[in-house]
Every structure is written in C-alpha cells, then in structure tokens.
Amino acid sequence: MEILQVLHMNNGEGETSYAKNSNIQRKIISVTNSRLEEAILNIMCNNKKVPESIGVADLGCSSGPNALMVVTEIIDIIDATCRKSGSSFPELRISLNDLPGNDFNEIFRSLPAFFQKIKEEKGSESCYVAGVPGSFYGRLFPLKSLHFVHSSSSLHWLSRVPLGLGINARTALNKGKLYISKTSPSEVINAYVSQFQKDFSSFLRSRSPEIIPGGRMLLSLMGRSSIDPTIEDGCYYQWELLAHALSTLVSKGLVDEEKIDSFNAPYYAPCPEELKITVEKEGSFMINHIDAFEIEWDANISSNSPAQCEDKKILLSRGQQVAKTIRAVVESMVESHFGNEIMDDLFSVYSDLVDDYVYKKRAIYVNLVVSLTRKD
C-alpha cells in the first residue's frame, strides 16, 4: 500500500466527509489549548523583544473547519501578548502541511475570509499562509525557518505498513486482523513497534534542522495508557470491530477472506514510555511535558442521546455516529484495498457492532500530548 497516495481524509462536504465528521479531532485540539498557549508564550517571552518574523507549521492539518483552528488560536495568543507588552504584531509565516491527497483547495478557498478577519480584529496584514504537501517523515522546510511546529491527530499514522505485513508478504502473519490484536503473534507486534520507532525518529530528525534553537513543538496523537499494545484504550478495538465487519461481509460473499489477511493498517498508538525513549534516543529535543487524557469515541454527543444529522434531520445512534467519524478517516485506504462497492455495507455493519460495544463498555480513546523544545 502506497500510503503517500491513498491516505487522506474524505474530501468535500458530503455526509461522509471529514469536514462534517471531525468533532473528535476538534475536541482534541481544544483540550490541548493550555499547552499551546504555554509553548507560544515561551517563544515570545524567551526573546528580549517579540521576534519580527515568526515561522509556524501545522503538520497533518487536513481540511474542513479544523484546518485553521490552531493557527487562529496562535494568532490570538500572539496578539494578546503584543498588546500587553506594547509590541508590534509580528510577521507570521504559516505553513499548512498534509499528504498530497489532502483537499488543499478547500483550505485555500477559506483564506480570503481568514485574512479579512485578521485585518479587522488584529489590524495586521502581515500573515502569509502556504500549503506544503508532503510526508512529515522527511524534510519539508528550510534550515532554522520555524519557531513553532504543531501536529494533532496525525503522528499515529505510519509512513508505511510495517515490514513483513504488506500485501506482498509471503505469509499472512496477522490472519483475520487489520491491526495489532490479542491474537496477533509477537512478530506482528514487534513489526509495528519497530516501524513506529523508525518513523517517529525520522520525524524528529527531520524537524531538528528546521526549528530554531529554543523553538517548540506540540504534538498530540492517539496513544494508550499501558505498555501492552493490545489494551483496548489503544484504539485497537476499533480496528478489531472493523475486521469483524469485514468478516461479516466475507460470510455474505461480498469480500474475499484473503483480502482481510493481506491488509494491515499503517497505524500505531504508542504509550508515553515509547515516546520518551525515542525522543531521548534521537537527542535533538527536550521533553517539557507528556500528558494523557481520555476522550469517548462519540465525544461530540451525549452518551445518553443520539446525534442529529444536520442535512437530513435524522437521528443517529452512537454506533452510526462513530462509524461516520471512522469512515471519514480510513475510507480512502480501505477502499483502495477492498473496493468502493462495499463501503456502505461495511460501515453499516460496523455501526451495528459499535452500537453493541458501546452499550456494554465505556469506549474511550487515549490521546497523548507531547511538548518539546529544540535543544541549543
């Protein structure tokens, strides 16, 4: 699977689009606001005066209503700091990064209104925004051009399916599963751990020359609370339910069983210890904080009431809402492997399975937030 080509959130503004099904990601960004403010204030206050030009990058920005959310918050923090100190608002160089399949056109269409708002509210026209398509597991920006790097809900995506688990593998090591499972052999778990360590090290190594000494990074990603990668709060059970849904379609003759055996998700939810070890081993950054917080699978609606679909004015069960959220994120790569014709059936079955699961258990994600400083 060529991740660079097939991994992107669902484009557009339809019912299965990321734009209409990204409340979980928005909630995660909101929860990390205090760490964001801390990082930006550190950049502003560590200088004798406010820098004349500040470089900011949001990696894995996606599109839709969340795409400029972090940038807007950063501008508000900088503006408040400048007003308090009597300093001039600095020139801002904003870089929005995601893989080439991202809907950058949708982002660019929203920029005129964004610039107008900054001009009216902040009295500044010195904000420059650029789209930077490409993988953040390699270099993206010039030397020492960035003061702050942000990434939310992105670094749990790997650069590739772990070695030995791809579609061309001689033996299906993870039969019937799409990700790490309690029944996965140690070879599968080790392959995922190794790929994450390699990718996260590449990410840090790529950002190191791009960020000025003393610059900051704030990274949030799906994780888990235990060193055990099969713990249910590590999101593995959502992949387990999706594998179950695909198996149901196998029994109906809609999917070949071999297709499931040859698909493994390019995803890994680490524990805090894994992040710490990798950061320390790479050596370019100092960890300021590693925080963890829980968020329910359907965080955008009450656990006791269904959600309402704005366009169709119909009520959605918790399972249907979760299925829409997951579909908006994983459909591009699932479709590339299994075909478009089963997508509606797949996520219909999946929503029923999720409904049953959340009725019995409290279904949560664990999100990790890592604050880092570039060493001198």
VOPA-609839 format. One line per 4 residues: for each residue x, y, z of N, C-alpha, C. Coordinates in steps of 0.02 Angstrom, whole numbers, plus 50000, padded with zeros to 5 digits. Each point is the difference from the previous one (the first is absolute). Layout:
BEGIN
X,Y,Z,X,Y,Z,X,Y,Z; ...
//
This chain:
BEGIN
50042,49940,50000,49958,50060,50000,50044,50062,50000; 49993,50044,49951,50037,50062,49996,49963,50052,50042; 50022,50009,50062,49965,50043,50047,49996,50071,49974; 50054,50023,49969,50001,50069,49975,49944,50013,49951
49979,49948,49964,49949,50009,49949,49929,49988,50025; 49991,49955,50048,49932,49980,50018,49974,50027,50066; 50045,50025,50043,49977,50023,50065,49981,50074,49998; 49937,50014,50007,49976,50069,50008,49930,49997,50030
49981,50052,50035,49933,50003,50027,49951,50011,49942; 49937,49979,50009,49951,50007,49946,49990,50074,49983; 50008,50015,49937,49996,50069,49977,49928,50024,49993; 49992,50065,49985,49934,50028,49987,49961,50016,50063
49934,50007,49992,49957,50018,50056,49938,49955,50003; 50006,49939,49972,49944,49953,50002,49992,49967,50068; 49950,49956,50005,49983,49969,50064,50057,49957,50028; 50043,49973,49957,50055,49959,50024,50067,50038,49999
49998,50065,49990,50061,50040,49996,50030,50011,50068; 50065,50012,50000,50035,50018,50062,49976,50066,50026; 49983,50046,49955,49976,50066,50021,49939,49995,50046; 49957,49951,49988,49940,49992,50040,50006,49948,50055
50058,49968,50003,50008,49945,50049,50068,50003,50034; 50017,50059,50024,50066,50009,50033,49994,50033,50068; 49944,49987,50034,49991,50029,50067,50047,49972,50052; 50018,49936,49992,50048,49970,50046,50066,50038,49996
50024,50011,49939,50064,50034,49990,49996,50072,50026; 49942,50032,49991,49991,50068,50025,50002,50002,50076; 49970,49950,50031,50000,49996,50073,50072,49991,50025; 50039,49959,49966,50070,49989,50020,50039,50064,49996
49991,50039,49947,50035,50064,49993,49981,50047,50057; 49935,50001,50017,49976,50044,50054,50031,49982,50067; 50005,49935,50014,50027,49977,50064,50073,50020,50008; 50037,50005,49945,50071,50015,50003,50016,50075,50000
49949,50043,50003,50010,50072,49995,50047,50028,50052; 49997,49974,50061,50043,50027,50053,50074,49987,49985; 50015,49941,49973,50069,49984,49980,50022,50042,49940; 49953,50014,49955,50014,50042,49942,50019,50070,50023
49960,50028,50045,50014,50067,50025,50068,50003,50036; 50014,49949,50040,50063,49997,50035,50059,50001,49952; 49995,49962,49946,50055,49995,49951,50010,50067,49964; 49946,50031,49978,50006,50063,49964,50026,50056,50045
49976,50003,50062,50025,50050,50047,50074,49990,50014; 50022,49938,50002,50071,49986,50011,50042,50028,49942; 49976,49991,49939,50035,50027,49942,50003,50076,50003; 49945,50031,50019,49996,50073,50002,50042,50029,50057
49999,49967,50058,50031,50028,50059,50074,49983,50007; 50023,49950,49963,50071,49982,50003,50043,50048,49961; 49968,50044,49962,50037,50051,49963,49994,50066,50037; 50052,50042,49994,49997,50065,50033,49945,50043,49971
49983,49987,49937,49944,50034,49969,49964,49949,49955; 49939,50016,49981,49962,49955,49957,50036,49993,49933; 50011,49939,49976,50033,49991,49935,49963,50037,49945; 50037,50029,49953,49969,50037,49945,49962,49953,49954
50024,49938,49993,49970,49951,49956,49999,49933,50035; 49942,49967,50000,49992,49936,50035,49976,49947,49951; 50035,49945,49997,49982,49945,49956,49962,49946,50039; 49941,49982,49974,49957,49950,50033,49980,49948,49948
50001,49937,50019,49978,49946,49955,49950,49956,50036; 49945,49984,49966,49951,49953,50026,50003,49938,49955; 50024,49945,50027,50013,49940,49961,49942,49951,50006; 49974,49978,49943,49940,49958,50000,49938,50041,50012
49997,50059,49968,49946,50048,50013,49933,49977,49974; 49997,49954,49952,49939,49978,49967,49963,50060,49972; 49933,49995,49993,49960,50055,49974,49935,50003,50039; 49956,50046,49981,49938,50006,50037,50005,50051,50055
49953,50000,50047,49996,50052,50052,50058,50001,50048; 50038,49945,50005,50056,49998,50048,50065,50026,49971; 50005,50008,49934,50063,50013,49967,50036,50063,50024; 49961,50052,50015,50030,50063,50022,49987,50015,50074
49974,49949,50035,49983,50010,50070,50061,50015,50043; 50053,49961,49992,50060,50009,50040,50034,50066,49982; 50004,50014,49935,50031,50062,49977,49963,50061,50029; 49934,49997,50001,49961,50055,50029,50015,50009,50074
50005,49945,50036,50016,50003,50071,50070,50029,50011; 50048,49980,49959,50068,50027,50006,50001,50075,49989; 49963,50023,49949,49997,50072,49985,49969,50038,50059; 49948,49971,50030,49969,50033,50058,50049,50006,50059
50039,49948,50011,50049,50001,50055,50054,50052,49987; 50025,50002,49939,50052,50048,49982,49974,50071,50004; 49939,50011,49976,49970,50066,50002,49992,50025,50072; 49975,49956,50043,49990,50020,50071,50067,50016,50033
50052,49961,49984,50066,50012,50028,50029,50067,49976; 49991,50014,49936,50026,50063,49972,49965,50060,50030; 49935,49995,50008,49962,50056,50029,50021,50013,50073; 50012,49946,50036,50020,50006,50070,50069,50032,50006
50045,49984,49954,50069,50026,50004,50010,50064,49960; 49948,50019,49962,50006,50059,49958,50043,49990,49938; 50008,49938,49980,50041,49984,49942,49958,49999,49937; 50033,50006,49943,49966,49995,49936,49985,49927,49984
49944,49989,49966,49982,49932,49980,50052,49976,49948; 50030,49942,50010,50053,49977,49955,49974,49974,49934; 50046,49993,49953,49984,49964,49938,49994,49926,50016; 49946,49969,49975,49990,49929,50012,50005,49961,49936
50041,49948,50000,50008,49956,49943,49968,49933,50019; 49941,49987,49974,49961,49941,50018,50005,49948,49945; 50023,49940,50017,50004,49944,49952,49951,49945,50021; 49956,49982,49954,49951,49947,50012,50020,49939,49960
50015,49946,50035,50026,49940,49968,49952,49941,50007; 49997,49961,49947,49967,49935,50001,50023,49961,49939; 49978,49938,49994,50018,49960,49941,49967,50029,49938; 50027,49985,49941,49977,50031,49937,49925,49990,49985
49970,49946,50026,49929,49987,49987,49953,50043,50041; 50028,50040,50046,49958,50044,50041,49964,50052,49957; 49942,50023,50024,49961,50049,49963,50026,50071,50014; 50058,50016,49972,50029,50067,50009,49957,50054,49968
49965,49983,49946,49957,50050,49968,49948,50027,50048; 49972,49956,50041,49950,50021,50048,50030,50049,50050; 50062,49987,50021,50035,50045,50046,50011,50068,49968; 50025,49998,49937,50016,50063,49966,49937,50042,49990
49943,49968,49988,49938,50038,49991,49979,50036,50064; 50021,49974,50057,49982,50031,50063,50047,50057,50021; 50056,50008,49965,50050,50048,50021,49979,50074,49994; 49965,50021,49946,49981,50071,49997,49961,50023,50062
49952,49961,50022,49962,50018,50060,50045,49999,50062; 50047,49954,50001,50047,49995,50056,50044,50062,50004; 50028,50021,49943,50043,50060,49998,49960,50063,50019; 49939,50004,49975,49958,50058,50015,49986,50006,50075
49989,49943,50032,49986,49999,50072,50062,50023,50039; 50058,49978,49979,50062,50021,50034,50010,50075,49993; 49988,50025,49941,50008,50072,49987,49952,50041,50043; 49938,49977,50005,49950,50037,50039,50011,49995,50075
50018,49940,50024,50005,49990,50072,50069,50016,50028; 50052,49988,49960,50069,50010,50025,50034,50061,49970; 49969,50027,49947,50030,50058,49968,50065,49983,49964; 50007,49939,49977,50062,49978,49968,49986,49967,49933
50044,50012,49953,49997,49966,49935,50063,49957,49990; 50040,49995,50053,50064,49964,49995,49994,49927,50019; 49954,49965,49967,49991,49929,50011,50001,49965,49932; 50047,49954,49992,50009,49966,49936,49990,49926,50010
49954,49971,49961,49983,49929,50007,50019,49962,49937; 50032,49943,50009,50020,49958,49943,49980,49928,50014; 49980,49965,49948,49988,49928,50005,50063,49963,49982; 50017,49950,50041,50062,49962,49989,49983,49925,49998
49983,49974,49941,49984,49929,49996,50062,49956,50005; 49993,49945,50036,50056,49954,50007,49998,49963,50066; 50041,49949,50007,50002,49961,50061,50044,50034,50052; 49974,50005,50062,50041,50031,50053,50052,49952,50027
50007,49941,49970,50054,49955,50019,50064,50015,49961; 49999,50055,49963,50059,50025,49966,50003,50075,50007; 50053,50031,49974,50008,50072,50004,49946,50036,49959; 49976,50056,50027,49948,50040,49968,50017,50074,49995
50043,50025,50046,50011,50072,50006,50074,50018,50000; 50017,50062,49985,50070,50022,50001,50030,49998,50070; 50066,50004,50003,50036,49999,50063,49978,50058,50046; 49988,49984,50063,49985,50049,50052,49947,50051,49979
49948,49975,49966,49948,50046,49976,49937,49999,50044; 49998,49956,50050,49940,49992,50040,50013,50014,50074; 49953,50036,50031,50002,50011,50072,49955,49949,50037; 49948,49978,49965,49951,49956,50033,49971,49951,49950
49996,49937,50021,49970,49947,49959,49944,49967,50040; 49943,49992,49968,49942,49968,50031,49978,49942,49958; 49977,49947,50032,49970,49944,49964,49949,49968,50045; 49939,49989,49974,49947,49970,50040,49967,49943,49961
49990,49944,50033,49964,49942,49971,50031,49977,49934; 50066,49999,49997,50033,49980,49938,50057,49951,50009; 50039,50007,50054,50061,49961,50006,49988,49927,50018; 49938,49981,50013,49986,49928,50007,49996,49965,49933
50000,50039,49945,50002,49970,49933,50073,49988,49981; 50015,49938,49982,50068,49982,49982,50015,50018,49928; 50064,50001,49983,50020,50016,49931,49985,49942,49952; 49991,49941,50028,49988,49941,49959,49972,49944,50044
49974,49949,49969,49982,49939,50036,50065,49968,50024; 50004,49977,50062,50062,49971,50025,50027,49944,49955; 50066,49995,49997,50033,49949,49959,49975,49930,50017; 49987,49961,49949,49977,49932,50009,49925,49993,50006
49964,50057,50002,49927,49997,50008,49963,50028,49939; 50036,50023,49950,49968,50030,49942,49966,49950,49955; 49968,50025,49949,49961,49958,49954,50042,49948,49965; 50065,50013,49992,50043,49954,49964,50037,49952,50046
49984,49999,50064,50032,49955,50048,49986,49927,49980; 50050,49958,50007,49993,49930,49981,49950,49963,50044; 50000,50017,50063,49955,49967,50048,49957,50052,50036; 49936,49985,50007,49955,50045,50037,50010,49987,50074
50037,50044,50034,50016,49991,50070,49943,50021,50046; 49956,50042,49976,49948,50029,50042,49931,49982,49973; 49988,49936,49989,49940,49976,49966,49936,50024,50035; 49956,50028,49958,49935,50021,50025,50000,50066,50037
50057,50033,50005,50005,50062,50038,50026,50056,49955; 49987,50062,50022,50023,50058,49963,50054,50038,50036; 50010,49983,50064,50047,50036,50043,50021,49953,50056; 50039,50023,50046,50019,49960,50058,49938,49977,50037
49999,49936,50017,49944,49970,50035,50027,49954,50055; 49957,49981,50045,50021,49954,50053,50023,49933,49972; 49978,49984,49939,50020,49937,49969,50059,50009,49953; 50025,50060,49992,50057,50012,49955,50063,49969,50027
50040,49967,49958,50064,49972,50023,50049,50056,50016; 50052,49983,50038,50049,50050,50021,50034,50033,49940; 50006,49963,49944,50032,50029,49940,49962,50061,49975; 49934,49997,50005,49958,50056,49978,50009,50060,50046
49996,49988,50065,50008,50054,50049,50069,50032,49992; 50052,49960,49994,50068,50026,49993,50008,50041,49937; 49967,49978,49946,50004,50037,49937,49969,50070,50008; 49944,50003,50033,49967,50065,50011,50042,50045,50045
50026,49973,50055,50042,50039,50045,50061,50028,49964; 50032,49957,49961,50060,50020,49963,49985,50055,49950; 49943,49993,49964,49983,50051,49950,49985,50067,50033; 49965,49999,50057,49986,50063,50034,50064,50033,50023
50045,49962,50030,50062,50029,50024,50040,50030,49943; 50002,49965,49944,50035,50025,49941,49969,50065,49975; 49933,50000,49995,49964,50058,49973,50005,50061,50046; 49990,49989,50064,50001,50057,50046,50070,50029,50005
50051,49957,49996,50069,50025,49998,50012,50041,49937; 49973,49977,49944,50007,50038,49937,49965,50067,50004; 49942,50002,50032,49964,50063,50010,50042,50049,50040; 50027,49978,50056,50041,50043,50042,50063,50022,49964
50032,49954,49966,50062,50015,49964,49988,50050,49943; 49941,49997,49969,49982,50046,49946,49985,50070,50026; 49968,50003,50059,49982,50066,50027,50060,50035,50032; 50048,49961,50023,50057,50029,50037,50034,50057,49963
50020,49992,49937,50033,50057,49966,49952,50056,49980; 49936,49986,49999,49951,50050,49977,49980,50049,50055; 50007,49980,50063,49978,50040,50057,50059,50036,50031; 49991,50063,50017,50053,50038,50031,50016,49971,50069
50062,50008,50025,50015,49980,50069,49953,50035,50048; 49970,49962,50045,49952,50027,50047,49929,50001,49973; 49991,49982,49936,49933,49996,49971,49961,49942,50031; 49935,50001,49990,49957,49952,50034,49961,49957,49951
49981,49941,50024,49952,49957,49965,49947,49977,50049; 49938,49996,49975,49945,49972,50039,49967,49947,49956; 50003,49938,50023,49976,49944,49961,49946,49963,50039; 49943,49986,49969,49950,49958,50032,49983,49944,49953
49993,49940,50027,49987,49941,49959,49963,49948,50042; 49966,49955,49965,49968,49945,50035,50054,49956,50033; 49986,49979,50061,50049,49959,50036,49964,49948,50042; 50035,49979,50052,49970,49951,50046,50030,50011,50069
49968,49973,50050,50021,50012,50069,50049,49949,50027; 50009,49945,49965,50041,49944,50025,50053,49982,49949; 50052,49966,50023,50051,49975,49954,49972,49943,49958; 49944,49971,50020,49968,49946,49963,49965,50029,49938
50023,49984,49939,49969,50030,49940,49931,49973,49983; 49977,49949,50037,49933,49972,49986,49948,50026,50050; 50018,50049,50040,49951,50029,50046,49947,50036,49959; 49938,49996,50021,49945,50025,49960,50000,50076,49992
50031,50037,50046,50000,50073,49992,50053,50023,49949; 50035,49952,49970,50048,50017,49947,49969,49999,49931; 49935,50005,49996,49962,50002,49937,50002,49934,49962; 50034,49950,50028,50003,49938,49961,49931,49971,49990
49954,50012,50049,49935,49968,49994,49958,50029,49945; 50011,50061,49980,49965,50027,49942,50021,49963,49937; 50065,49985,49994,50023,49959,49944,49973,49929,50005; 49994,49975,50061,49973,49932,50011,49928,49997,49975
49960,50051,50016,49931,50001,49978,49995,50008,49924; 50046,50038,49970,49999,50008,49928,50019,49934,49966; 50046,49963,50030,50017,49933,49974,49940,49953,50006; 49964,50006,50055,49939,49959,50010,49948,50017,49947
49992,50065,49986,49952,50021,49948,50019,49972,49932; 50065,50001,49984,50022,49971,49936,49988,49925,49998; 50011,49966,50057,49987,49928,50002,49926,49985,49989; 49957,50044,50024,49928,49992,49987,49986,50004,49925
50034,50045,49966,49991,50006,49927,50030,49940,49963; 50052,49969,50030,50027,49938,49972,49946,49946,50000; 49963,49995,50057,49948,49949,50006,49942,50012,49951; 49994,50063,49978,49948,50017,49951,50025,49996,49928
50063,49981,49992,50028,49993,49933,50019,50066,49968; 50006,50053,50040,50016,50066,49972,50074,50017,50004; 50038,49963,50040,50072,50012,50008,50036,49934,50002; 50058,49996,49968,50042,49940,50003,50040,50001,50065
50002,49944,50035,50034,49996,50064,50074,50019,49994; 50030,49982,49944,50071,50016,49989,50013,50075,50000; 49949,50038,49981,50008,50073,49999,50011,50027,50071; 49964,49971,50048,50009,50020,50070,50069,49982,50024
50021,49939,49985,50066,49976,50022,50057,50042,49974; 49991,50032,49942,50054,50038,49969,49997,50075,50015; 49954,50021,50043,49994,50071,50018,50022,50009,50073; 50047,50044,50010,50020,50021,50068,50005,50076,50001
49969,50029,50049,49994,50073,50003,50068,50033,50013; 50016,50054,49965,50062,50037,50013,49990,50048,50059; 49992,49972,50058,49977,50037,50059,50034,49972,50062; 50016,50042,50048,50026,49975,50064,49986,50050,50055
49970,49977,50054,49986,50042,50058,50051,49984,50055; 50049,50043,50010,50053,49985,50049,49980,50015,50071; 50040,49978,50047,49991,50019,50070,50050,50056,50015; 49991,50037,50055,50047,50055,50015,50073,49979,50004
50012,49940,50027,50069,49976,50006,50034,49994,49932; 49963,49978,49950,50029,49992,49933,50019,50068,49970; 49957,50050,50011,50016,50068,49977,50063,50026,50034; 50003,49992,50065,50057,50026,50038,50065,49968,49978
49999,49934,49992,50061,49964,49980,50024,50023,49931; 49953,50008,49953,50019,50020,49932,50027,50071,49998; 49968,50046,50038,50024,50069,50002,50070,50003,50029; 50011,49965,50055,50066,50001,50032,50053,49969,49956
49982,49947,49965,50049,49967,49957,50019,50044,49940; 49951,50035,49970,50015,50043,49943,50042,50060,50021; 49984,50030,50057,50044,50047,50033,49994,50074,49983; 49959,50020,49952,49997,50070,49979,49952,50042,50043
49955,49967,50036,49948,50035,50036,49998,49981,50073; 49977,50047,50040,49989,49989,50072,49925,49997,50012; 49979,49951,50039,49929,49993,50016,49982,50047,50057; 49950,50042,49989,49974,50043,50053,49944,49965,50038
49954,49970,49963,49943,49966,50031,49978,49943,49954; 49976,49946,50030,49961,49950,49965,49935,49991,50039; 49945,50018,49971,49935,49994,50033,49958,49948,49964; 49953,49971,50036,49952,49953,49971,49930,50018,50023
49953,49997,49956,49930,50011,50020,49955,49953,49961; 49942,49986,50029,49952,49955,49969,49946,50040,49963; 49975,49971,49947,49945,50030,49963,49957,49943,49974; 49935,50006,50008,49956,49946,49978,49995,49996,49924
49986,49941,49974,49997,49990,49928,49951,50049,49967; 49946,50016,50035,49949,50044,49972,49998,50065,50040; 50058,50030,50010,50006,50057,50045,49958,50060,49981; 49976,50002,49938,49961,50058,49978,49926,49996,50019
49978,49943,50028,49930,49994,50020,49995,49972,50070; 49944,50011,50032,49988,49972,50066,49997,49924,49996; 50027,49967,50052,49999,49927,50001,49930,49972,50009; 49952,50044,50017,49932,49976,50011,49951,50020,49945
50025,50033,49949,49955,50022,49947,50032,49993,49932; 49960,49991,49948,50027,49993,49933,50021,50067,49971; 50040,49998,49946,50020,50061,49966,49952,50014,49943; 49998,50064,49980,49955,50018,49946,50041,50020,49939
49984,49972,49943,50032,50017,49937,49968,50064,49974; 50040,50053,49993,49974,50066,49984,49963,50002,49934; 50027,49966,49949,49970,50004,49933,49935,49962,49995; 50000,49939,50026,49942,49956,49991,49951,50003,50059
50022,50036,50053,49957,50005,50060,49978,49932,50026; 50047,49953,49999,49984,49934,50026,50044,49987,50061; 49977,49957,50045,50038,49984,50059,50047,49943,49987; 50062,50007,50024,50050,49947,49991,50014,49968,50068
50007,49934,50000,50021,49965,50061,50073,50016,50013; 50023,49981,50059,50071,50011,50017,50045,49962,49951; 49980,49939,49983,50038,49960,49953,50003,50031,49931; 49945,50028,49977,49999,50032,49934,50044,50062,50000
49999,50037,50054,50041,50060,50003,50074,49982,50001; 50019,49950,50039,50070,49978,50002,50020,49973,49931; 49956,49963,49968,50016,49972,49934,50012,50056,49949; 49961,50054,50003,50010,50056,49955,50068,50033,50012
50019,50006,50064,50064,50030,50017,50058,49958,49975; 49996,49935,50011,50053,49954,49978,50003,49997,49924; 49942,49997,49969,49998,49996,49926,50033,50061,49969; 49988,50059,50028,50030,50061,49972,50076,49998,50002
50028,49960,50046,50073,49997,50009,50031,49943,49960; 49970,49940,50003,50034,49941,49972,49974,49977,49932; 49946,50031,49976,49969,49974,49939,50047,49999,49940; 50042,50050,49992,50043,50004,49941,50045,49938,49994
50030,49979,50055,50046,49942,49995,49962,49934,50002; 49944,49997,50036,49960,49938,50000,49970,49989,49930; 49976,50053,49970,49971,49995,49933,50052,49980,49948; 50062,50024,50007,50052,49983,49951,50017,49926,50002
49988,49967,50056,50015,49929,50008,49940,49955,49986; 49942,50020,50025,49941,49957,49996,49950,50020,49946; 50007,50060,49972,49955,50023,49948,49945,50044,50026; 49976,50044,49958,49949,50049,50019,49931,49970,50012
49985,49946,49965,49932,49974,49999,49976,49973,50068; 50046,49986,50046,49978,49972,50065,49999,50051,50056; 50019,50062,49987,50009,50049,50053,49935,50012,50041; 49944,50009,49966,49938,50013,50037,49981,49940,50043
50005,49940,49972,49984,49939,50039,50049,49992,50058; 50063,50012,49987,50051,49991,50052,49986,50045,50060; 49988,50064,49988,49992,50045,50057,49931,49996,50031; 49952,49971,49965,49935,49985,50030,50008,49944,50051
50035,49947,49981,50013,49945,50046,50043,50024,50058; 50049,50040,49984,50046,50027,50051,49962,50041,50053; 49953,50042,49977,49962,50041,50047,49960,49957,50049; 49972,49944,49975,49963,49955,50044,50046,49969,50052
50060,49980,49979,50048,49971,50047,50022,50050,50052; 50010,50063,49980,50019,50052,50047,49944,50013,50049; 49938,50002,49975,49942,50010,50044,50000,49947,50055; 50011,49938,49982,50000,49946,50048,50058,50008,50050
50058,50021,49975,50059,50007,50043,49991,50057,50051; 49977,50059,49976,49995,50057,50046,49942,49992,50049; 49953,49955,49984,49946,49985,50047,50028,49961,50060; 50051,49959,49987,50027,49957,50052,50058,50031,50038
50039,50043,49965,50062,50026,50029,50006,50075,49989; 50041,50031,50041,50017,50071,49989,50056,50001,49947; 49984,50025,49942,50047,49999,49944,50039,50065,49999; 50065,49997,50012,50041,50061,50003,50062,49995,49957
50023,50058,49978,50067,50008,49972,50044,50027,50055; 50065,49987,49996,50049,50035,50040,50040,50043,49951; 50004,50064,50014,50039,50045,49959,50061,50024,50038; 50058,49998,49968,50062,50022,50031,50018,50069,49973
50023,50044,50043,50021,50067,49982,50073,50009,50023; 50044,50015,49952,50071,50004,50014,50024,50071,49983; 50028,50033,50050,50029,50067,49990,50076,49993,49999; 50032,50027,49949,50072,49992,49990,50033,50067,49986
50063,50005,50020,50042,50059,49984,50061,49977,49962; 50015,50036,49945,50061,49986,49962,50061,50020,50041; 50045,49953,50009,50061,50014,50040,50044,50049,49963; 50040,50038,50038,50047,50048,49969,50058,49963,49965
//
